[in-house]
Protein backbone atom coordinates (compact mmCIF):
# COMPACT_ATOMS: atom_id res chain seq x y z
CA UNK A 1 0.00 0.00 0.00
CA UNK A 2 2.83 2.34 0.91
CA UNK A 3 4.56 1.54 -2.40
CA UNK A 4 1.38 2.50 -4.28
CA UNK A 5 1.34 5.81 -2.44
CA UNK A 6 4.98 6.44 -3.32
CA UNK A 7 4.30 5.66 -6.99
CA UNK A 8 1.35 8.07 -6.97
CA UNK A 9 3.44 10.79 -5.39
CA UNK A 10 6.17 10.36 -7.97
CA UNK A 11 3.63 10.38 -10.81
CA UNK A 12 2.03 13.61 -9.57
CA UNK A 13 5.48 15.16 -9.32
CA UNK A 14 8.10 14.24 -11.88
CA UNK A 15 5.70 12.07 -13.90
CA UNK A 16 3.27 14.78 -14.94
CA UNK A 17 6.07 17.32 -15.34
CA UNK A 18 8.00 14.96 -17.62
CA UNK A 19 4.96 14.30 -19.82
CA UNK A 20 4.28 18.02 -20.22
CA UNK A 21 7.96 18.57 -21.03
CA UNK A 22 7.81 15.92 -23.76
CA UNK A 23 4.65 17.48 -25.19
CA UNK A 24 6.27 20.93 -25.19
CA UNK A 25 9.36 19.70 -27.03
CA UNK A 26 7.26 17.71 -29.52
CA UNK A 27 5.12 20.75 -30.33
CA UNK A 28 8.25 22.86 -30.82
CA UNK A 29 9.81 20.26 -33.16
CA UNK A 30 6.63 20.04 -35.24
CA UNK A 31 6.22 23.82 -35.35
CA UNK A 32 2.91 23.78 -33.46
CA UNK A 33 4.02 25.31 -30.17
CA UNK A 34 2.97 28.68 -31.60
CA UNK A 35 -0.65 27.58 -31.14
CA UNK A 36 -0.17 28.00 -27.40
CA UNK A 37 2.55 30.57 -26.75
CA UNK A 38 4.18 33.57 -28.38
CA UNK A 39 6.93 32.27 -30.73
CA UNK A 40 9.37 34.67 -29.06
CA UNK A 41 9.03 32.57 -25.90
CA UNK A 42 9.71 29.22 -27.60
CA UNK A 43 13.39 29.12 -26.63
CA UNK A 44 12.51 29.63 -22.95
CA UNK A 45 9.76 27.00 -22.93
CA UNK A 46 11.95 24.42 -24.66
CA UNK A 47 14.92 25.15 -22.37
CA UNK A 48 12.76 24.67 -19.28
CA UNK A 49 11.29 21.46 -20.74
CA UNK A 50 14.79 20.04 -21.28
CA UNK A 51 15.75 20.88 -17.68
CA UNK A 52 12.59 19.17 -16.42
CA UNK A 53 13.41 16.03 -18.39
CA UNK A 54 16.95 15.99 -17.00
CA UNK A 55 15.55 16.30 -13.49
CA UNK A 56 13.00 13.56 -14.16
CA UNK A 57 15.71 11.18 -15.34
CA UNK A 58 17.88 12.03 -12.34
CA UNK A 59 14.97 11.29 -9.99
CA UNK A 60 15.15 7.61 -10.91
CA UNK A 61 18.43 7.44 -9.01
CA UNK A 62 16.38 7.84 -5.79
CA UNK A 63 14.82 4.69 -4.31
CA UNK A 64 11.03 4.67 -4.36
CA UNK A 65 9.79 6.51 -1.28
CA UNK A 66 13.15 8.07 -0.47
CA UNK A 67 11.65 11.54 -0.43
CA UNK A 68 9.10 10.49 2.20
CA UNK A 69 11.69 8.72 4.36
CA UNK A 70 14.09 11.65 4.49
CA UNK A 71 14.94 12.33 8.08
CA UNK A 72 12.88 9.44 9.51
CA UNK A 73 15.95 7.50 10.69
CA UNK A 74 17.24 10.26 12.92
CA UNK A 75 16.94 9.19 16.53
CA UNK A 76 15.72 11.45 19.28
CA UNK A 77 18.38 13.55 20.98
CA UNK A 78 18.67 14.48 24.61
CA UNK A 79 19.30 17.89 26.05
CA UNK A 80 23.06 17.46 25.58
CA UNK A 81 22.66 16.86 21.82
CA UNK A 82 23.49 13.10 22.07
CA UNK A 83 21.23 10.32 20.82
CA UNK A 84 18.79 9.17 23.48
CA UNK A 85 19.33 5.61 24.61
CA UNK A 86 15.85 4.71 25.81
CA UNK A 87 13.67 2.75 23.33
CA UNK A 88 10.77 5.13 23.60
CA UNK A 89 12.68 7.92 21.84
CA UNK A 90 12.91 6.14 18.50
CA UNK A 91 9.38 4.83 18.91
CA UNK A 92 8.05 8.32 19.53
CA UNK A 93 9.85 9.63 16.46
CA UNK A 94 8.29 6.90 14.36
CA UNK A 95 4.83 7.72 15.66
CA UNK A 96 5.40 11.38 14.93
CA UNK A 97 6.00 10.72 11.25
CA UNK A 98 3.11 8.37 10.63
CA UNK A 99 -0.01 10.16 11.79
CA UNK A 100 -3.03 9.07 9.72
CA UNK A 101 -4.02 11.61 7.09
CA UNK A 102 -7.36 13.36 7.36
CA UNK A 103 -9.98 11.91 4.95
CA UNK A 104 -10.58 15.36 3.47
CA UNK A 105 -6.88 15.70 2.64
CA UNK A 106 -6.85 12.27 1.03
CA UNK A 107 -9.95 13.12 -1.03
CA UNK A 108 -8.52 16.48 -2.13
CA UNK A 109 -5.27 14.81 -3.19
CA UNK A 110 -7.14 12.15 -5.16
CA UNK A 111 -9.40 14.67 -6.93
CA UNK A 112 -6.48 16.96 -7.72
CA UNK A 113 -4.39 14.07 -8.97
CA UNK A 114 -7.16 12.79 -11.23
CA UNK A 115 -7.82 16.28 -12.62
CA UNK A 116 -4.14 16.97 -13.26
CA UNK A 117 -3.68 13.55 -14.86
CA UNK A 118 -6.74 14.11 -17.05
CA UNK A 119 -5.40 17.42 -18.33
CA UNK A 120 -2.05 15.84 -19.18
CA UNK A 121 -3.66 12.86 -20.90
CA UNK A 122 -5.83 15.19 -22.99
CA UNK A 123 -2.70 17.03 -24.18
CA UNK A 124 -1.43 13.69 -25.46
CA UNK A 125 -4.58 12.46 -27.23
CA UNK A 126 -6.07 15.68 -28.59
CA UNK A 127 -4.51 17.24 -31.70
CA UNK A 128 -3.12 20.79 -31.33
CA UNK A 129 -5.78 23.34 -32.20
CA UNK A 130 -6.17 27.10 -32.20
CA UNK A 131 -8.68 28.98 -30.09
CA UNK A 132 -12.14 29.13 -31.64
CA UNK A 133 -14.20 32.02 -32.94
CA UNK A 134 -16.74 31.29 -30.19
CA UNK A 135 -14.07 31.86 -27.55
CA UNK A 136 -13.03 35.09 -29.25
CA UNK A 137 -16.61 36.34 -29.13
CA UNK A 138 -16.96 35.32 -25.48
CA UNK A 139 -13.90 37.44 -24.63
CA UNK A 140 -15.28 40.47 -26.43
CA UNK A 141 -16.08 42.95 -23.67
CA UNK A 142 -17.63 45.51 -26.00
CA UNK A 143 -14.58 47.76 -26.16
CA UNK A 144 -11.64 47.33 -28.49
CA UNK A 145 -8.50 46.47 -26.51
CA UNK A 146 -5.49 48.55 -27.49
CA UNK A 147 -2.74 46.31 -28.84
CA UNK A 148 -0.31 49.03 -29.83
CA UNK A 149 1.22 52.05 -28.19
CA UNK A 150 2.45 55.40 -29.39
CA UNK A 151 4.63 53.79 -32.07
CA UNK A 152 1.60 52.24 -33.74
CA UNK A 153 -0.30 55.52 -33.80
CA UNK A 154 2.79 57.36 -35.07
CA UNK A 155 3.28 54.90 -37.93
CA UNK A 156 -0.38 55.14 -38.83
CA UNK A 157 -0.25 58.94 -38.95
CA UNK A 158 2.67 58.79 -41.39
CA UNK A 159 0.91 56.29 -43.64
CA UNK A 160 3.41 53.52 -42.92
CA UNK A 161 0.76 50.85 -42.44
CA UNK A 162 1.86 48.20 -44.92
CA UNK A 163 2.82 45.76 -42.15
CA UNK A 164 -0.26 46.40 -40.01
CA UNK A 165 -2.40 43.45 -39.04
CA UNK A 166 -5.87 43.39 -37.57
CA UNK A 167 -4.54 44.23 -34.10
CA UNK A 168 -2.70 47.40 -35.20
CA UNK A 169 -5.62 48.58 -37.29
CA UNK A 170 -7.98 47.92 -34.37
CA UNK A 171 -5.82 50.28 -32.30
CA UNK A 172 -6.02 52.93 -35.03
CA UNK A 173 -9.78 52.52 -35.42
CA UNK A 174 -10.28 52.89 -31.66
CA UNK A 175 -7.99 55.88 -31.10
CA UNK A 176 -8.05 57.94 -34.31
CA UNK A 177 -8.81 61.56 -33.51
CA UNK A 178 -8.87 62.47 -37.19
CA UNK A 179 -10.54 59.56 -39.03
CA UNK A 180 -10.43 61.38 -42.36
CA UNK A 181 -6.63 61.07 -42.31
CA UNK A 182 -6.96 57.32 -42.92
CA UNK A 183 -9.70 57.50 -45.53
CA UNK A 184 -8.44 55.81 -48.67
CA UNK A 185 -5.70 53.66 -47.09
CA UNK A 186 -5.58 50.25 -48.76
CA UNK A 187 -5.47 47.10 -46.66
CA UNK A 188 -4.87 43.39 -47.19
CA UNK A 189 -5.88 41.53 -44.05
CA UNK A 190 -6.55 37.99 -42.89
CA UNK A 191 -8.82 36.90 -40.07
CA UNK A 192 -12.00 35.05 -39.25
CA UNK A 193 -15.57 36.28 -39.46
CA UNK A 194 -17.59 37.33 -36.42
CA UNK A 195 -21.01 39.04 -36.39
CA UNK A 196 -21.01 42.81 -36.87
CA UNK A 197 -23.53 45.64 -36.75
CA UNK A 198 -25.99 46.91 -39.36
CA UNK A 199 -25.69 43.91 -41.64
CA UNK A 200 -21.89 44.11 -41.81
CA UNK A 201 -19.46 41.60 -40.34
CA UNK A 202 -16.28 41.94 -38.34
CA UNK A 203 -12.86 40.69 -39.33
CA UNK A 204 -11.38 39.29 -36.13
CA UNK A 205 -8.01 38.02 -34.99
CA UNK A 206 -6.84 36.85 -31.58
CA UNK A 207 -3.81 38.76 -30.32
CA UNK A 208 -1.62 37.18 -27.65
CA UNK A 209 1.18 38.70 -25.60
CA UNK A 210 2.68 35.64 -23.92
CA UNK A 211 0.34 32.67 -24.38
CA UNK A 212 -3.25 31.78 -25.27
CA UNK A 213 -4.36 32.50 -21.70
CA UNK A 214 -4.01 36.25 -22.36
CA UNK A 215 -5.47 36.10 -25.89
CA UNK A 216 -7.75 39.04 -26.68
CA UNK A 217 -9.87 39.57 -29.81
CA UNK A 218 -9.20 42.46 -32.18
CA UNK A 219 -11.98 43.24 -34.67
CA UNK A 220 -12.52 45.56 -37.62
CA UNK A 221 -15.96 46.36 -39.10
CA UNK A 222 -16.18 45.30 -42.75
CA UNK A 223 -18.73 46.37 -45.35
CA UNK A 224 -19.04 44.35 -48.51
CA UNK A 225 -21.36 44.05 -51.46
CA UNK A 226 -21.64 40.30 -50.91
CA UNK A 227 -23.24 38.21 -48.19
CA UNK A 228 -21.18 37.79 -45.05
CA UNK A 229 -19.35 34.46 -44.81
CA UNK A 230 -20.27 32.08 -42.01
CA UNK A 231 -19.13 32.96 -38.51
CA UNK A 232 -15.73 31.44 -37.83
CA UNK A 233 -14.79 31.22 -41.51
CA UNK A 234 -11.27 32.44 -42.26
CA UNK A 235 -11.11 35.05 -45.02
CA UNK A 236 -8.58 37.20 -46.82
CA UNK A 237 -9.79 40.74 -47.44
CA UNK A 238 -8.56 43.34 -49.88
CA UNK A 239 -10.13 46.73 -49.47
CA UNK A 240 -9.94 50.36 -48.43
CA UNK A 241 -10.33 52.13 -45.12
CA UNK A 242 -13.25 54.51 -45.21
CA UNK A 243 -14.42 57.17 -42.79
CA UNK A 244 -18.19 57.06 -42.34
CA UNK A 245 -20.39 60.10 -41.87
CA UNK A 246 -20.46 59.58 -38.11
CA UNK A 247 -16.68 59.56 -37.88
CA UNK A 248 -16.27 55.79 -37.60
CA UNK A 249 -13.67 53.92 -39.60
CA UNK A 250 -14.65 50.81 -41.54
CA UNK A 251 -13.03 48.53 -44.09
CA UNK A 252 -14.74 48.73 -47.48
CA UNK A 253 -13.95 45.29 -48.89
CA UNK A 254 -13.40 45.02 -52.63
CA UNK A 255 -12.74 41.27 -52.39
CA UNK A 256 -13.48 38.71 -49.68
CA UNK A 257 -11.90 35.29 -50.26
CA UNK A 258 -12.59 32.32 -48.05
CA UNK A 259 -9.37 30.54 -47.05
CA UNK A 260 -8.28 27.71 -44.73
CA UNK A 261 -7.05 28.59 -41.26
CA UNK A 262 -3.42 29.78 -41.56
CA UNK A 263 -0.61 27.86 -39.87
CA UNK A 264 -0.09 30.78 -37.49
CA UNK A 265 -3.62 31.89 -36.54
CA UNK A 266 -2.61 34.53 -33.99
CA UNK A 267 -1.10 38.00 -34.03
CA UNK A 268 1.46 39.09 -31.45
C-alpha positions as CSV (number, residue, x, y, z in Angstrom):
1,X,0.0,0.0,0.0
2,X,2.8,2.3,0.9
3,X,4.6,1.5,-2.4
4,X,1.4,2.5,-4.3
5,X,1.3,5.8,-2.4
6,X,5.0,6.4,-3.3
7,X,4.3,5.7,-7.0
8,X,1.3,8.1,-7.0
9,X,3.4,10.8,-5.4
10,X,6.2,10.4,-8.0
11,X,3.6,10.4,-10.8
12,X,2.0,13.6,-9.6
13,X,5.5,15.2,-9.3
14,X,8.1,14.2,-11.9
15,X,5.7,12.1,-13.9
16,X,3.3,14.8,-14.9
17,X,6.1,17.3,-15.3
18,X,8.0,15.0,-17.6
19,X,5.0,14.3,-19.8
20,X,4.3,18.0,-20.2
21,X,8.0,18.6,-21.0
22,X,7.8,15.9,-23.8
23,X,4.6,17.5,-25.2
24,X,6.3,20.9,-25.2
25,X,9.4,19.7,-27.0
26,X,7.3,17.7,-29.5
27,X,5.1,20.8,-30.3
28,X,8.3,22.9,-30.8
29,X,9.8,20.3,-33.2
30,X,6.6,20.0,-35.2
31,X,6.2,23.8,-35.3
32,X,2.9,23.8,-33.5
33,X,4.0,25.3,-30.2
34,X,3.0,28.7,-31.6
35,X,-0.6,27.6,-31.1
36,X,-0.2,28.0,-27.4
37,X,2.6,30.6,-26.7
38,X,4.2,33.6,-28.4
39,X,6.9,32.3,-30.7
40,X,9.4,34.7,-29.1
41,X,9.0,32.6,-25.9
42,X,9.7,29.2,-27.6
43,X,13.4,29.1,-26.6
44,X,12.5,29.6,-23.0
45,X,9.8,27.0,-22.9
46,X,12.0,24.4,-24.7
47,X,14.9,25.2,-22.4
48,X,12.8,24.7,-19.3
49,X,11.3,21.5,-20.7
50,X,14.8,20.0,-21.3
51,X,15.8,20.9,-17.7
52,X,12.6,19.2,-16.4
53,X,13.4,16.0,-18.4
54,X,17.0,16.0,-17.0
55,X,15.6,16.3,-13.5
56,X,13.0,13.6,-14.2
57,X,15.7,11.2,-15.3
58,X,17.9,12.0,-12.3
59,X,15.0,11.3,-10.0
60,X,15.1,7.6,-10.9
61,X,18.4,7.4,-9.0
62,X,16.4,7.8,-5.8
63,X,14.8,4.7,-4.3
64,X,11.0,4.7,-4.4
65,X,9.8,6.5,-1.3
66,X,13.2,8.1,-0.5
67,X,11.7,11.5,-0.4
68,X,9.1,10.5,2.2
69,X,11.7,8.7,4.4
70,X,14.1,11.6,4.5
71,X,14.9,12.3,8.1
72,X,12.9,9.4,9.5
73,X,16.0,7.5,10.7
74,X,17.2,10.3,12.9
75,X,16.9,9.2,16.5
76,X,15.7,11.4,19.3
77,X,18.4,13.6,21.0
78,X,18.7,14.5,24.6
79,X,19.3,17.9,26.1
80,X,23.1,17.5,25.6
81,X,22.7,16.9,21.8
82,X,23.5,13.1,22.1
83,X,21.2,10.3,20.8
84,X,18.8,9.2,23.5
85,X,19.3,5.6,24.6
86,X,15.9,4.7,25.8
87,X,13.7,2.7,23.3
88,X,10.8,5.1,23.6
89,X,12.7,7.9,21.8
90,X,12.9,6.1,18.5
91,X,9.4,4.8,18.9
92,X,8.0,8.3,19.5
93,X,9.9,9.6,16.5
94,X,8.3,6.9,14.4
95,X,4.8,7.7,15.7
96,X,5.4,11.4,14.9
97,X,6.0,10.7,11.2
98,X,3.1,8.4,10.6
99,X,0.0,10.2,11.8
100,X,-3.0,9.1,9.7
101,X,-4.0,11.6,7.1
102,X,-7.4,13.4,7.4
103,X,-10.0,11.9,4.9
104,X,-10.6,15.4,3.5
105,X,-6.9,15.7,2.6
106,X,-6.8,12.3,1.0
107,X,-9.9,13.1,-1.0
108,X,-8.5,16.5,-2.1
109,X,-5.3,14.8,-3.2
110,X,-7.1,12.1,-5.2
111,X,-9.4,14.7,-6.9
112,X,-6.5,17.0,-7.7
113,X,-4.4,14.1,-9.0
114,X,-7.2,12.8,-11.2
115,X,-7.8,16.3,-12.6
116,X,-4.1,17.0,-13.3
117,X,-3.7,13.6,-14.9
118,X,-6.7,14.1,-17.0
119,X,-5.4,17.4,-18.3
120,X,-2.1,15.8,-19.2
121,X,-3.7,12.9,-20.9
122,X,-5.8,15.2,-23.0
123,X,-2.7,17.0,-24.2
124,X,-1.4,13.7,-25.5
125,X,-4.6,12.5,-27.2
126,X,-6.1,15.7,-28.6
127,X,-4.5,17.2,-31.7
128,X,-3.1,20.8,-31.3
129,X,-5.8,23.3,-32.2
130,X,-6.2,27.1,-32.2
131,X,-8.7,29.0,-30.1
132,X,-12.1,29.1,-31.6
133,X,-14.2,32.0,-32.9
134,X,-16.7,31.3,-30.2
135,X,-14.1,31.9,-27.6
136,X,-13.0,35.1,-29.2
137,X,-16.6,36.3,-29.1
138,X,-17.0,35.3,-25.5
139,X,-13.9,37.4,-24.6
140,X,-15.3,40.5,-26.4
141,X,-16.1,42.9,-23.7
142,X,-17.6,45.5,-26.0
143,X,-14.6,47.8,-26.2
144,X,-11.6,47.3,-28.5
145,X,-8.5,46.5,-26.5
146,X,-5.5,48.5,-27.5
147,X,-2.7,46.3,-28.8
148,X,-0.3,49.0,-29.8
149,X,1.2,52.0,-28.2
150,X,2.5,55.4,-29.4
151,X,4.6,53.8,-32.1
152,X,1.6,52.2,-33.7
153,X,-0.3,55.5,-33.8
154,X,2.8,57.4,-35.1
155,X,3.3,54.9,-37.9
156,X,-0.4,55.1,-38.8
157,X,-0.2,58.9,-38.9
158,X,2.7,58.8,-41.4
159,X,0.9,56.3,-43.6
160,X,3.4,53.5,-42.9
161,X,0.8,50.9,-42.4
162,X,1.9,48.2,-44.9
163,X,2.8,45.8,-42.1
164,X,-0.3,46.4,-40.0
165,X,-2.4,43.5,-39.0
166,X,-5.9,43.4,-37.6
167,X,-4.5,44.2,-34.1
168,X,-2.7,47.4,-35.2
169,X,-5.6,48.6,-37.3
170,X,-8.0,47.9,-34.4
171,X,-5.8,50.3,-32.3
172,X,-6.0,52.9,-35.0
173,X,-9.8,52.5,-35.4
174,X,-10.3,52.9,-31.7
175,X,-8.0,55.9,-31.1
176,X,-8.0,57.9,-34.3
177,X,-8.8,61.6,-33.5
178,X,-8.9,62.5,-37.2
179,X,-10.5,59.6,-39.0
180,X,-10.4,61.4,-42.4
181,X,-6.6,61.1,-42.3
182,X,-7.0,57.3,-42.9
183,X,-9.7,57.5,-45.5
184,X,-8.4,55.8,-48.7
185,X,-5.7,53.7,-47.1
186,X,-5.6,50.2,-48.8
187,X,-5.5,47.1,-46.7
188,X,-4.9,43.4,-47.2
189,X,-5.9,41.5,-44.0
190,X,-6.5,38.0,-42.9
191,X,-8.8,36.9,-40.1
192,X,-12.0,35.0,-39.2
193,X,-15.6,36.3,-39.5
194,X,-17.6,37.3,-36.4
195,X,-21.0,39.0,-36.4
196,X,-21.0,42.8,-36.9
197,X,-23.5,45.6,-36.7
198,X,-26.0,46.9,-39.4
199,X,-25.7,43.9,-41.6
200,X,-21.9,44.1,-41.8
201,X,-19.5,41.6,-40.3
202,X,-16.3,41.9,-38.3
203,X,-12.9,40.7,-39.3
204,X,-11.4,39.3,-36.1
205,X,-8.0,38.0,-35.0
206,X,-6.8,36.9,-31.6
207,X,-3.8,38.8,-30.3
208,X,-1.6,37.2,-27.7
209,X,1.2,38.7,-25.6
210,X,2.7,35.6,-23.9
211,X,0.3,32.7,-24.4
212,X,-3.2,31.8,-25.3
213,X,-4.4,32.5,-21.7
214,X,-4.0,36.2,-22.4
215,X,-5.5,36.1,-25.9
216,X,-7.8,39.0,-26.7
217,X,-9.9,39.6,-29.8
218,X,-9.2,42.5,-32.2
219,X,-12.0,43.2,-34.7
220,X,-12.5,45.6,-37.6
221,X,-16.0,46.4,-39.1
222,X,-16.2,45.3,-42.7
223,X,-18.7,46.4,-45.3
224,X,-19.0,44.3,-48.5
225,X,-21.4,44.0,-51.5
226,X,-21.6,40.3,-50.9
227,X,-23.2,38.2,-48.2
228,X,-21.2,37.8,-45.0
229,X,-19.4,34.5,-44.8
230,X,-20.3,32.1,-42.0
231,X,-19.1,33.0,-38.5
232,X,-15.7,31.4,-37.8
233,X,-14.8,31.2,-41.5
234,X,-11.3,32.4,-42.3
235,X,-11.1,35.0,-45.0
236,X,-8.6,37.2,-46.8
237,X,-9.8,40.7,-47.4
238,X,-8.6,43.3,-49.9
239,X,-10.1,46.7,-49.5
240,X,-9.9,50.4,-48.4
241,X,-10.3,52.1,-45.1
242,X,-13.3,54.5,-45.2
243,X,-14.4,57.2,-42.8
244,X,-18.2,57.1,-42.3
245,X,-20.4,60.1,-41.9
246,X,-20.5,59.6,-38.1
247,X,-16.7,59.6,-37.9
248,X,-16.3,55.8,-37.6
249,X,-13.7,53.9,-39.6
250,X,-14.7,50.8,-41.5
251,X,-13.0,48.5,-44.1
252,X,-14.7,48.7,-47.5
253,X,-13.9,45.3,-48.9
254,X,-13.4,45.0,-52.6
255,X,-12.7,41.3,-52.4
256,X,-13.5,38.7,-49.7
257,X,-11.9,35.3,-50.3
258,X,-12.6,32.3,-48.1
259,X,-9.4,30.5,-47.1
260,X,-8.3,27.7,-44.7
261,X,-7.0,28.6,-41.3
262,X,-3.4,29.8,-41.6
263,X,-0.6,27.9,-39.9
264,X,-0.1,30.8,-37.5
265,X,-3.6,31.9,-36.5
266,X,-2.6,34.5,-34.0
267,X,-1.1,38.0,-34.0
268,X,1.5,39.1,-31.4
